[in-house]
């Protein structure tokens, strides 16, 4: 059966910084076209470390969060990930005011993409997935693998105040899983993954996924002290925000453990015992405030 390494990583603000040619004044509103513009990756010092983290994980397929656009992803791949052979890439622009989207880099062909960016919440007052729930179908050694890549509502305004939004997002992803996989008893090759922006414990907004009989949070296979994927300096908190939720079929066939690669975190994250990647600082630069989460899988 085909095998691969799959990963999820919040790359933290993978943006572009546009530069005008010397002969063109940025204040002018005419006289140039898109071909007159050049851009570079914003905060290059940190993004070089982000690339080192991706190289260290060496996933065959990695879903990213906080990517501005496909041109930015393509440039990042070309300039910083040369030799990684990520020939297949995808981003669909969505509606987040920060212009952060979910993305995928893959060594395996992308067969299809399905965006849920235009779905509305139950009240009809806003888009449900401002950063999308992106369904990605990949062809891997004659098998198909479906990914549901997500970046849920953040807790920036408080966990309690934002829980309902994440709960509705989680319920909708669970519905998508049920619609396609319930009749097959959830035995197919599929994974729900990404930065779900909530903890598994307490009054979580993720119950629809974490309690789903067709999904397995494989990070629970690690000791409790090793399950954290994110460091929040403001509260000196180490928590799980990032998830690999394997289908029941994949979880049964793959008894191994996932890994969390924390070498790109700032040195201030003292619970990360690993040596850091070259260039990581006490606070900045860093790869991200999230650590990549990955696992080796055999498809069923």
C-alpha positions in Angstrom: 0.0 0.0 0.0 1.2 3.6 -0.7 2.8 5.4 2.2 3.4 9.1 2.7 4.2 11.7 5.4 1.5 14.3 5.9 1.8 17.5 7.9 0.0 20.7 9.0 1.7 23.9 9.8 0.5 27.4 10.6 3.3 29.4 8.8 2.3 32.7 10.6 1.9 35.5 8.1 3.3 34.2 4.9 2.8 37.5 3.1 4.4 39.4 0.2 5.9 42.8 0.2 5.5 44.6 -3.1 8.3 46.6 -4.6 8.0 49.1 -7.5 10.6 49.6 -10.1 12.8 52.6 -9.5 11.3 54.3 -12.6 7.8 54.1 -11.2 6.5 56.1 -8.2 4.4 54.2 -5.8 2.1 57.3 -5.4 1.1 57.2 -9.1 -2.2 55.5 -9.9 -1.5 54.8 -13.5 1.4 54.2 -15.9 2.2 50.6 -14.9 0.8 47.1 -15.1 1.3 44.1 -13.0 4.4 43.1 -14.9 6.0 46.3 -13.7 5.8 45.1 -10.1 8.1 42.8 -8.2 7.6 41.4 -4.7 9.6 39.6 -2.1 8.4 37.6 0.9 7.7 39.7 3.9 9.9 39.3 7.0 12.4 37.3 5.0 14.5 36.5 8.1 11.7 34.6 9.8 10.4 33.1 6.6 13.7 31.5 5.9 13.4 29.8 9.2 9.8 28.8 8.3 11.3 27.1 5.2 13.9 25.4 7.4 11.1 24.0 9.5 9.3 22.7 6.5 12.5 21.1 5.2 13.1 19.5 8.6 9.6 17.9 8.5 10.1 16.8 4.9 6.4 15.9 4.4 5.1 14.6 1.1 2.0 16.7 1.6 1.8 19.7 3.9 -1.2 21.9 4.5 -0.3 25.4 5.5 -2.3 28.2 7.2 -1.8 32.0 6.9 -0.8 32.1 3.3 -1.6 35.3 1.4 -2.1 34.0 -2.1 -0.9 31.4 -4.7 1.7 33.8 -6.2 3.2 34.2 -2.7 3.1 30.4 -2.1 4.8 29.8 -5.5 7.5 32.3 -4.8 8.1 30.9 -1.3 8.3 27.4 -2.8 10.7 28.5 -5.6 13.0 30.7 -3.5 13.1 28.9 -0.2 12.0 25.3 -0.8 14.1 24.4 -3.8 14.7 20.7 -4.2 11.7 19.8 -2.0 9.8 18.8 -5.2 6.5 20.3 -4.3 5.3 20.3 -7.8 1.6 20.7 -6.9 0.4 23.7 -5.0 -3.0 25.3 -4.2 -4.5 28.3 -2.5 -8.0 29.7 -2.9 -8.5 33.4 -1.9 -11.1 33.8 0.8 -12.6 36.6 2.9 -10.4 37.0 6.0 -9.6 40.7 6.5 -6.0 39.8 7.1 -5.9 37.9 3.7 -4.8 34.7 5.3 -5.8 31.5 3.6 -5.2 27.8 3.8 -2.8 26.2 1.3 -1.3 22.9 0.3 2.2 21.9 -1.0 2.3 18.3 -2.4 4.7 16.0 -4.2 1.7 14.0 -5.4 -0.9 15.2 -8.0 -3.9 17.2 -6.9 -6.9 15.5 -8.5 -9.5 18.0 -7.4 -10.2 21.0 -5.1 -13.5 22.0 -3.5 -13.8 25.2 -1.7 -16.5 26.0 0.9 -15.6 29.7 1.1 -19.0 30.9 0.0 -21.0 29.0 2.6 -22.9 31.2 5.1 -23.3 30.7 8.8 -26.7 29.4 10.1 -27.9 33.0 10.7 -27.0 34.0 7.2 -25.0 37.0 8.6 -21.5 36.1 7.6 -19.3 33.6 5.7 -18.9 30.4 7.8 -15.3 29.7 6.8 -13.5 33.0 6.4 -10.3 31.1 5.7 -12.1 28.2 3.9 -12.5 24.5 4.5 -10.6 23.4 1.5 -11.2 19.8 0.3 -8.1 18.5 -1.5 -8.1 15.1 -3.3 -4.7 13.7 -4.1 -3.6 10.7 -6.2 -1.0 8.7 -4.3 0.3 5.5 -5.8 -3.0 4.6 -7.3 -5.0 5.5 -4.2 -7.0 8.7 -3.5 -6.5 10.7 -0.3 -8.9 13.4 0.7 -7.9 16.2 3.0 -10.1 18.7 4.7 -7.8 21.6 5.4 -9.0 24.2 7.9 -8.1 27.3 9.9 -10.9 28.0 12.4 -11.9 31.2 14.1 -9.2 32.4 16.5 -9.6 32.9 20.2 -8.2 36.5 20.0 -11.4 37.9 21.4 -11.6 35.3 24.1 -12.3 31.6 24.1 -15.9 31.9 25.4 -16.8 34.8 23.1 -15.6 32.9 19.9 -16.6 29.3 20.8 -19.9 29.4 18.9 -18.2 30.3 15.7 -15.7 27.4 16.0 -18.5 25.1 17.0 -20.5 25.9 13.9 -17.4 25.4 11.7 -16.6 22.1 13.3 -20.2 20.9 12.9 -20.1 21.7 9.2 -16.9 19.9 8.7 -18.4 16.9 10.5 -21.4 17.1 8.1 -19.1 17.1 5.1 -17.3 14.0 6.5 -20.6 12.2 7.1 -22.0 13.1 3.7 -19.2 11.4 1.9 -17.9 8.7 4.3 -20.7 7.6 6.7 -22.0 4.9 4.3 -18.4 3.5 4.1 -18.2 3.3 7.9 -15.5 6.0 7.7 -13.0 3.5 6.4 -11.7 5.6 3.5 -8.5 7.6 3.1 -9.3 11.0 4.6 -7.9 13.4 7.1 -9.3 16.6 8.8 -6.4 18.8 9.6 -5.2 22.3 10.3 -5.2 25.0 13.0 -8.5 24.6 14.7 -7.8 27.3 17.2 -9.2 25.6 20.3 -8.0 23.2 22.9 -9.4 19.7 23.2 -10.1 20.0 26.9 -12.7 22.0 28.8 -15.5 23.8 27.0 -14.1 23.2 23.5 -15.8 24.3 20.3 -14.4 21.2 18.5 -16.6 18.5 20.1 -18.3 17.7 16.7 -14.9 16.6 15.4 -13.2 15.3 18.6 -16.1 13.2 19.6 -16.8 12.0 16.0 -16.8 8.2 15.7 -15.3 8.4 12.3 -12.3 10.5 13.3 -9.3 10.0 15.6 -7.2 12.7 17.2 -3.9 10.9 16.9 -2.0 13.5 19.0 -3.5 11.8 22.1 -1.2 8.9 21.3 1.6 11.0 22.7 2.2 11.6 26.4 0.0 14.6 27.6 3.0 16.8 28.2 4.0 16.3 24.5 0.7 17.1 22.9 1.1 20.9 22.7 1.6 22.5 19.3 1.5 26.3 20.1 3.2 28.6 22.5 1.5 31.8 23.7 3.9 34.1 25.3 1.3 36.4 26.8 0.2 33.6 29.2 3.3 31.4 28.9 0.8 28.8 27.7 1.6 25.6 25.8 -1.5 24.1 24.2 -2.8 22.0 21.3 -4.3 24.1 18.6 -3.2 22.1 15.6 -4.8 18.7 14.6 -4.4 15.6 12.5 -7.8 13.9 12.7 -7.5 10.6 10.8 -10.4 8.6 9.4 -11.3 5.6 11.5 -9.9 3.4 8.7 -6.6 5.2 8.6 -6.3 5.3 12.4 -6.9 1.5 12.6 -4.3 0.8 9.9 -1.7 3.2 11.3 -0.8 2.5 15.0 2.2 4.8 15.1 2.5 8.2 16.7 2.6 11.6 15.1 5.4 14.0 15.8 5.6 17.7 16.7 8.7 19.6 15.3 9.3 22.4 17.8 12.8 23.5 16.6 11.4 26.6 14.9 9.8 28.0 18.0 11.5 31.0 19.7 13.9 30.2 22.6 11.5 31.8 25.0 9.3 28.7 24.6 11.3 26.9 27.3 9.2 23.7 27.3 10.5 23.0 23.9 13.6 20.9 24.8 14.8 20.5 21.2 17.8 22.4 19.7 16.6 25.3 17.6 17.1 25.7 13.9 19.8 28.1 12.8 18.8 31.7 13.1 16.0 31.3 15.7 16.0 34.1 18.3 14.8 34.6 21.9 11.6 36.1 20.6 12.3 36.7 16.9 13.1 35.6 14.3 11.3 32.3 14.4 9.5 29.8 12.1 6.1 30.5 13.7 4.4 30.4 17.1 3.0 27.1 16.0 5.0 23.9 15.5 4.5 21.6 12.5 2.5 18.4 13.3 3.2 15.4 11.1 2.7 11.7 10.7 3.7 8.8 8.4 0.8 7.0 7.0 0.0 3.9 5.0 -3.1 4.3 2.9 -5.9 1.7 3.0 
